[in-house]
Amino acid sequence: MPAAVISVEKVRDSLPPYKRDEFDQALTIMAMSSFNGIDILNPRPMNAAEIAESANAYMHGLTGDEAIEKANELLRNRRARERSQALGILSRLEEKQANAEHDREQRAQVTLDSADFYMSTSPYGALEPVIELEVTNGSDQRISELSLRGVVSSPGLETPWVDEAFYYVIPGGLAPGESAQWSLAPNRFGPWGNREIPDNAQFDVTIEGLHDAEGDPLWDTPPLSEQQRERLDELREEYGDMAASSSKQEEPSQGP
């Protein structure tokens, strides 16, 4: 029998019977903590020799009661680290969600007042697709470019005739408070030029992105993914009160 097992057995035997189960659990916790990446809060099954060999590094002449306290300390430290990490993730996700909501509200100030799609006959007799847009800039930024998505569909048709992203660079930009109308000519050799699209097809356009006067993206924080939303809900349920308390403590005190 390995010396570590004999040593651990001697310490165990020195404890009153009612403490031996707690000592065994303490040994498992100490043994598990010696392996990186192992969850000591949910220890895996280990045989007596594995436990003794791994926990022996933490024993170093500890009594049984001291070993139990050592294991409790390891658990407290591990829980504190996990709590700190979880609160950090919670804070980052909440900040990202707030930024995404702010950017969505800002983008919503640039409105698409009307949109139309139809086929026009060119002077040479060819059918040319046309997109007409009217946009109002209700934001405080000059808009230089619109990123859009257009969908042309018909009732009862499972797949849209067109579902395409496109963009429009605004000549001179669109100043705050300004409205403008434009006529765009999408590629007639692509989906927009499909001659089978009926005249009564429905045309829907959404503004997907905006660029400022320098051409840089505006208010483009993406919303949380489904997985991030689920994680945020879990963290709020488990740590929400603690995060709120921490936030209050960080607020500067108000003078009289």
C-alpha angles and dihedrals in degrees: 000000000000116000091239091059092050091049093049092047090054091053091046092050090052091063125084111259094252091061098048096085089051089049091051090052090048090053091052091050092050091045093050092048090063090067116075115231094021117128105233089186088066105030119198122231113276131176121244095259093051091048094047095046094048097041094045091079088063097043101067094164096321118156119235093261091048090050090053091050090046090055091048089052091052090051093048092050092047092049091048091052093047091047091050092049092047092050089050092052090045091052093049094048092048091049091050091048091050092048091049091051091048092050091047090054091048093050090049089065088071102073133195101221097182140356132186136177126195144143119258128191114239122221086260093056097254122133111247124192115232131194118195119194136180116195134180122203106215093166129094093244131085108242117218101173140020125209109203143174121214127196124190112191144159129215111265093017109120096200120046119241088232133013106167140149116225138163139215126208106212113224105237091356130258112277124217110282092014127126127200142177124218137183113212128194111210120196108288091203092062132064092295090064095056105136091205093069105113122232092243095054115134118247121203125179130186129189106237100176147357136211128207129229091281092051095252120138115264126214094345103152104138120228120255116277119244090257091051092049091051091048091049091052091050093050093046091052092050103033106015097109092045092050092049091050091049091049092053091050090054093053113102114253117252119238123230 
